[in-house]
Amino acid sequence: MASIRKKIPTFTNEDEEREYWSTADSTEYIDWSKAKERSLSHLKPTLRTISVSLPEFVVAELTRLAQKRDVSYESLLKTYLVDRIQAEIAAEKRSFRP
């Protein structure tokens, strides 16, 4: 006989949902034995808008470089940030020797 599961509440935003699931037992809501693996490759990450003040010459050079690649300077800046963060993470992993 299948056990009765609780109904998942409705949340007004991600923060509220994150807070809820940080303490809730998901097995009261979901029968994980029936779960199927799914690809999440098409999901977009949650974005957060920030404001960054940069010197005019940096914006000008970024714009010039972006035009050469036919992308916006904002997109190029995001690419640069992701590349640098990944490099820093890789460097940390290389230097960490247990």
Order of alpha helices (4+ residues) and beta strands (2+ residues): alpha-alpha-alpha
